[in-house]
């Protein structure tokens, strides 16, 4: 059965997480992704622990669904091979520092000359123009620069960094994937390729749309609120008697009486301080103090049963060892096992979409640096010996 991107070839000149994750998603939709690395592979990804049989888990997980080749693009012969591949490619993705692709002789003008239909994607941290264009950026530095750290952290505390260091990386990767799909649709209409620029900073700002809107509407800097929502209350996580957390969300006034029944606090329904969502938000501190004491009187499962019976949105704070075997996760294949030739059986993230007519997947392991060089070059009629340093 055909996949969404069958027949699309992607020239993947990416490093670390942003670019590789985007091309991994394109590969999951059926694109033939050719990961092009310098001899020795993507050193940025290889340096990140932990490792499985000597290979970084970042490198393994970010390069599923790809064929791996090595070319020394500083050498004229290998650069010519790259252009031969690009001539027969639909998409070029690069997230090296601005100017790096041009220095390697693979700037947009050069590539578009050999293939005017190419979708040419350049991803950077801060943009390719402006005073910070040449600066390197990684997830933590972008978290700080984009203002995120000023709104994260405990209520009434100082801002802090969100320590899942790939959150902005993978958000930017998803933005790249979306842009490629949009550009392919545009090419179907116009017959022309185009250049696309994407910045991590833009993706980071998009994640903060609601808090930015709050700032622009009021002129006041949003404060860290821990797990709480700034617009509805109660809407946060509470610690229970067994030291487990339950996240709850009372988003509509009609949910409030049911929540009070679930908590066995019927007197709160008539309390004028909490009579509407705006009042509950205004009196959040007093409400949270009451609820924190009540939640600590029973274990998390007890509260979830009561909240669910009253149709109040709630959920446990899951650990990975619980998530891995949860029946909902297993039923929908949010986590799957795959066989790999180099690392044995691995648990990996499942496909983020389900197509009814053109199913994506299955997920397959990418391989080690240069593993598919001879195979790819043979398809293009290039002898392996002609590949210079890629021998």
Phi and psi in degrees as a GROMACS rama.xvg file:
@    title "Ramachandran Plot"
@    xaxis  label "Phi"
@    yaxis  label "Psi"
@TYPE xy
-65.4453  146.978  UNK-2
-101.953  162.902  UNK-3
-55.9676  -36.2411  UNK-4
-115.711  25.9093  UNK-5
-55.3443  136.038  UNK-6
88.1551  -5.75243  UNK-7
-94.9119  128.536  UNK-8
-108.809  134.424  UNK-9
-116.856  125.02  UNK-10
-91.317  109.472  UNK-11
-103.273  100.401  UNK-12
-111.392  67.4138  UNK-13
-123.891  161.471  UNK-14
-137.586  163.278  UNK-15
61.1215  -121.204  UNK-16
-119.409  -40.7796  UNK-17
-56.8824  -58.8855  UNK-18
-68.8211  -48.9462  UNK-19
-57.643  -37.2245  UNK-20
-69.2832  -37.0751  UNK-21
-63.0465  -46.2969  UNK-22
-71.2622  -28.9886  UNK-23
-60.3657  -42.0369  UNK-24
-66.2115  -38.9506  UNK-25
-63.5523  -39.4087  UNK-26
-64.2973  -35.6428  UNK-27
-65.1961  -25.1372  UNK-28
-89.4213  7.48667  UNK-29
107.634  -4.65896  UNK-30
-66.7402  147.159  UNK-31
-86.4574  98.5171  UNK-32
-94.4524  120.003  UNK-33
-105.353  105.768  UNK-34
-82.7222  115.244  UNK-35
-102.573  118.975  UNK-36
-126.471  155.445  UNK-37
-69.2381  159.234  UNK-38
-51.8379  128.624  UNK-39
100.118  -13.6101  UNK-40
90.5966  -177.91  UNK-41
-75.5123  97.9152  UNK-42
-66.5261  -29.6626  UNK-43
-62.0483  -41.5184  UNK-44
-76.0225  -37.9253  UNK-45
-64.3831  -23.061  UNK-46
-81.9001  -8.1789  UNK-47
-93.1903  118.199  UNK-48
-78.856  167.516  UNK-49
-78.9375  176.434  UNK-50
-125.435  153.765  UNK-51
-120.935  115.802  UNK-52
50.3421  43.2647  UNK-53
89.7706  -8.21044  UNK-54
-110.282  138.538  UNK-55
-63.5812  139.059  UNK-56
-66.5234  -27.7371  UNK-57
-63.7139  -45.6535  UNK-58
-62.4956  -43.4657  UNK-59
-64.5378  -50.0064  UNK-60
-73.1412  -27.6388  UNK-61
-86.3652  -3.10994  UNK-62
-126.672  25.857  UNK-63
-61.7192  159.003  UNK-64
65.0469  29.2141  UNK-65
-132.377  160.648  UNK-66
-109.425  134.48  UNK-67
-105.228  123.921  UNK-68
-130.115  157.877  UNK-69
-117.18  130.995  UNK-70
-139.946  137.088  UNK-71
-91.4309  94.4276  UNK-72
-71.8113  -3.80377  UNK-73
-82.5391  -10.4083  UNK-74
-99.653  135.696  UNK-75
-58.3161  -41.1596  UNK-76
-63.3978  -43.7132  UNK-77
-71.9689  -32.4203  UNK-78
-65.4542  -37.4567  UNK-79
-64.2016  -37.5456  UNK-80
-64.5623  -41.9914  UNK-81
-58.6439  -42.0858  UNK-82
-67.8207  -32.2683  UNK-83
-63.7233  -40.906  UNK-84
-67.549  -43.1781  UNK-85
-64.2117  -30.6924  UNK-86
-60.5039  -28.795  UNK-87
-109.947  18.806  UNK-88
-106.931  157.826  UNK-89
-99.7818  -29.3024  UNK-90
-137.095  139.062  UNK-91
-120.793  126.388  UNK-92
-125.112  128.794  UNK-93
-141.34  130.427  UNK-94
-126.967  27.7997  UNK-95
-73.9734  173.632  UNK-96
-59.554  148.822  UNK-97
-52.6721  132.063  UNK-98
96.3337  -16.116  UNK-99
-66.6821  -45.402  UNK-100
-63.3844  -38.1849  UNK-101
-64.2678  -40.2366  UNK-102
-66.6529  -26.123  UNK-103
-85.6778  2.21309  UNK-104
80.7142  20.9052  UNK-105
-124.741  36.2369  UNK-106
-67.6256  166.984  UNK-107
-59.2403  -43.5076  UNK-108
-59.6819  -39.6368  UNK-109
-69.3068  -47.9993  UNK-110
-67.3643  -41.6294  UNK-111
-66.4298  -24.6893  UNK-112
-68.5273  -38.9809  UNK-113
-84.9269  -20.0942  UNK-114
-150.169  87.3244  UNK-115
-64.0178  -16.3408  UNK-116
-91.4404  3.82727  UNK-117
-72.319  140.941  UNK-118
-93.1408  110.563  UNK-119
-109.606  109.95  UNK-120
-107.175  127.938  UNK-121
-119.437  114.891  UNK-122
-108.835  138.339  UNK-123
-141.727  175.921  UNK-124
-78.6583  -54.528  UNK-125
-114.754  -2.45212  UNK-126
112.139  159.782  UNK-127
-92.0766  -1.26701  UNK-128
-130.085  166.049  UNK-129
97.4918  170.923  UNK-130
-64.7619  -18.9715  UNK-131
-108.639  13.2221  UNK-132
-58.746  -35.5263  UNK-133
-90.5476  -1.09754  UNK-134
-80.1907  141.223  UNK-135
-75.8616  148.38  UNK-136
-139.425  137.18  UNK-137
-126.912  169.171  UNK-138
-48.4563  -51.4413  UNK-139
-62.113  -39.7733  UNK-140
-68.762  -34.0546  UNK-141
-69.4379  -36.8338  UNK-142
-57.199  -42.0431  UNK-143
-70.1039  -46.7058  UNK-144
-68.7585  -37.0356  UNK-145
-78.6409  -1.00233  UNK-146
93.3724  -5.92493  UNK-147
-59.2042  -43.0994  UNK-148
-62.3049  -22.6398  UNK-149
-77.0421  -16.8601  UNK-150
-111.477  -4.38779  UNK-151
-93.4646  157.206  UNK-152
116.046  176.573  UNK-153
-68.2433  152.536  UNK-154
-60.1157  137.689  UNK-155
62.8383  14.367  UNK-156
-104.948  -175.743  UNK-157
-80.8249  152.963  UNK-158
-62.6495  155.854  UNK-159
-151.029  168.727  UNK-160
-85.4615  142.527  UNK-161
-82.2386  112.985  UNK-162
-82.5006  8.7226  UNK-163
-84.7908  98.2823  UNK-164
-75.394  0.631561  UNK-165
-109.205  7.12714  UNK-166
-62.8795  -48.5676  UNK-167
-72.8759  -33.7285  UNK-168
-56.9316  -50.4137  UNK-169
-76.1801  -27.361  UNK-170
-64.4217  -43.4127  UNK-171
-64.2576  -39.3472  UNK-172
-59.6369  -42.3345  UNK-173
-64.4641  -35.8084  UNK-174
-64.4868  -40.0239  UNK-175
-60.9981  -46.4581  UNK-176
-59.1752  -44.7269  UNK-177
-60.2159  -44.213  UNK-178
-63.6887  -39.9555  UNK-179
-62.8387  -45.4485  UNK-180
-61.9088  -41.3732  UNK-181
-64.1438  -41.501  UNK-182
-68.3315  -33.7751  UNK-183
-66.0956  -37.8407  UNK-184
-64.9349  -44.3295  UNK-185
-61.1269  -38.1117  UNK-186
-65.7225  -35.6348  UNK-187
-60.3988  -33.633  UNK-188
-81.5812  -39.3492  UNK-189
-103.555  -21.6816  UNK-190
79.7458  4.41999  UNK-191
-117.41  144.171  UNK-192
-83.3004  -178.982  UNK-193
-163.434  166.763  UNK-194
-97.9536  137.509  UNK-195
-125.616  131.636  UNK-196
-112.8  133.8  UNK-197
-134.404  135.675  UNK-198
-117.626  142.217  UNK-199
-59.723  -36.4133  UNK-200
-61.7165  -41.9037  UNK-201
-62.2268  -44.5413  UNK-202
-63.0883  -38.9233  UNK-203
-65.3466  -38.5845  UNK-204
-67.4641  -38.1447  UNK-205
-61.3674  -35.592  UNK-206
-64.7403  -22.413  UNK-207
-104.286  20.9593  UNK-208
-52.8875  -45.3738  UNK-209
-68.6323  -39.1142  UNK-210
-72.2131  -34.5306  UNK-211
-64.8151  -40.9057  UNK-212
-61.6323  -39.3635  UNK-213
-60.017  -44.1596  UNK-214
-65.5704  -47.3773  UNK-215
-66.3056  -29.4947  UNK-216
-75.5824  -33.5915  UNK-217
-109.531  -21.8422  UNK-218
76.1017  6.8479  UNK-219
-109.844  138.796  UNK-220
-65.991  122.451  UNK-221
-60.3212  141.637  UNK-222
-98.0817  151.176  UNK-223
-59.4979  138.873  UNK-224
-128.388  17.7894  UNK-225
63.7085  -127.308  UNK-226
-91.6652  0.27841  UNK-227
-79.8351  150.326  UNK-228
-81.3532  142.336  UNK-229
-78.5461  -13.6217  UNK-230
-112.702  -17.3979  UNK-231
-135.654  154.623  UNK-232
-154.738  144.438  UNK-233
-75.8922  135.601  UNK-234
-153.441  81.8014  UNK-235
-169.69  -174.477  UNK-236
-101.121  142.536  UNK-237
-126.59  141.925  UNK-238
-82.8308  137.373  UNK-239
-106.93  -178.013  UNK-240
-61.7946  -30.2415  UNK-241
-91.4585  16.0095  UNK-242
64.6623  18.6133  UNK-243
-96.5078  153.747  UNK-244
-104.457  144.78  UNK-245
-121.554  127.61  UNK-246
-91.9801  130.034  UNK-247
-126.404  157.312  UNK-248
-145.277  106.489  UNK-249
-99.9734  96.994  UNK-250
-99.3987  -15.4125  UNK-251
-132.539  147.437  UNK-252
-59.8574  -31.3396  UNK-253
-69.1913  -14.9926  UNK-254
-82.9245  -17.6247  UNK-255
-62.8641  -47.6153  UNK-256
-59.7888  -41.4575  UNK-257
-63.1131  -38.2328  UNK-258
-63.2472  -44.1511  UNK-259
-63.1132  -37.8459  UNK-260
-64.321  -44.2929  UNK-261
-60.5417  -36.7212  UNK-262
-85.574  -1.84332  UNK-263
56.2556  44.1098  UNK-264
-128.508  58.9459  UNK-265
-61.5316  -24.0859  UNK-266
-66.2306  -20.623  UNK-267
-70.5809  -23.8199  UNK-268
-60.3629  -38.5584  UNK-269
-90.7058  -4.47776  UNK-270
-71.5459  117.11  UNK-271
-62.2181  -23.1605  UNK-272
-65.3534  -23.9812  UNK-273
-121.973  21.2407  UNK-274
-70.6646  -19.6113  UNK-275
-146.733  164.348  UNK-276
-59.3247  -46.3356  UNK-277
-55.9202  -37.3623  UNK-278
-69.6525  -39.2083  UNK-279
-65.9453  -38.4899  UNK-280
-64.3529  -42.157  UNK-281
-65.2362  -35.1537  UNK-282
-107.67  32.2975  UNK-283
-55.2206  -44.3752  UNK-284
-59.3625  -45.149  UNK-285
-66.3639  -39.7021  UNK-286
-66.6695  -44.9276  UNK-287
-62.6969  -38.2979  UNK-288
-59.9078  -42.3115  UNK-289
-64.7766  -46.0974  UNK-290
-71.1563  -35.2073  UNK-291
-59.7202  -42.6725  UNK-292
-65.7586  -41.6085  UNK-293
-67.646  -44.4193  UNK-294
-60.5628  -34.013  UNK-295
-73.6969  -2.05259  UNK-296
-86.871  -14.9744  UNK-297
-141.298  158.326  UNK-298
-71.5548  163.048  UNK-299
-58.6566  -44.3547  UNK-300
-61.3045  -36.504  UNK-301
-61.7759  -46.402  UNK-302
-66.9231  -38.3615  UNK-303
-64.6423  -37.3038  UNK-304
-62.601  -45.612  UNK-305
-67.1272  -44.2182  UNK-306
-64.4075  -41.2207  UNK-307
-64.2617  -39.3167  UNK-308
-63.9561  -25.0941  UNK-309
-98.1642  9.50181  UNK-310
59.0086  36.2511  UNK-311
-96.3122  122.864  UNK-312
-55.615  130.221  UNK-313
-157.464  161.297  UNK-314
-168.07  152.173  UNK-315
-80.2821  156.61  UNK-316
-84.3136  101.17  UNK-317
-83.0694  144.719  UNK-318
-90.8458  159.697  UNK-319
-61.9212  -35.4958  UNK-320
-68.3305  -24.2043  UNK-321
-83.1805  -42.7491  UNK-322
-60.2511  -39.3248  UNK-323
-56.6271  -35.1254  UNK-324
-111.548  8.8524  UNK-325
-64.8572  135.989  UNK-326
-60.5813  -32.9399  UNK-327
-68.4455  -40.8109  UNK-328
-66.0233  -43.7359  UNK-329
-68.4066  -41.935  UNK-330
-61.3892  -40.0157  UNK-331
-95.7241  6.29844  UNK-332
54.4098  43.739  UNK-333
-71.2466  -26.7224  UNK-334
-127.277  132.495  UNK-335
-132.045  161.815  UNK-336
-103.453  137.982  UNK-337
-130.328  153.674  UNK-338
-89.8695  135.612  UNK-339
-126.418  146.017  UNK-340
-72.0386  -21.9646  UNK-341
-109.572  -25.2051  UNK-342
-124.158  8.77084  UNK-343
75.7229  -155.501  UNK-344
-81.8819  132.734  UNK-345
-126.893  144.382  UNK-346
-85.4566  132.534  UNK-347
-138.408  164.472  UNK-348
-67.3379  140.233  UNK-349
-78.9984  177.85  UNK-350
-69.5713  136.518  UNK-351
-82.2622  0.977729  UNK-352
-138.505  158.558  UNK-353
-131.248  108.28  UNK-354
-93.7465  134.305  UNK-355
-79.1772  -32.5439  UNK-356
-106.362  -28.9902  UNK-357
-129.085  70.9856  UNK-358
-60.6783  141.095  UNK-359
-83.6004  173.707  UNK-360
78.1481  -166.366  UNK-361
-71.6931  160.731  UNK-362
-68.9618  134.715  UNK-363
-132.598  149.315  UNK-364
-66.4382  144.344  UNK-365
-75.7762  -58.2254  UNK-366
129.34  -174.186  UNK-367
-96.0651  162.442  UNK-368
-52.856  129.83  UNK-369
77.438  2.00441  UNK-370
-60.4316  -33.3258  UNK-371
-108.168  16.6411  UNK-372
-57.6601  -52.5318  UNK-373
-61.9329  -40.4722  UNK-374
-61.9611  -47.8896  UNK-375
-66.5122  -44.7741  UNK-376
-65.9403  -35.1954  UNK-377
-64.0825  -38.0134  UNK-378
-60.9425  -30.7368  UNK-379
-92.8696  3.89859  UNK-380
74.1704  26.3798  UNK-381
-108.244  128.074  UNK-382
-70.7819  146.239  UNK-383
-61.3026  -35.7476  UNK-384
-65.1642  -23.7881  UNK-385
-79.7271  -3.90065  UNK-386
-87.5017  17.9489  UNK-387
56.3772  -118.808  UNK-388
-71.3357  -9.54527  UNK-389
-85.1057  11.1125  UNK-390
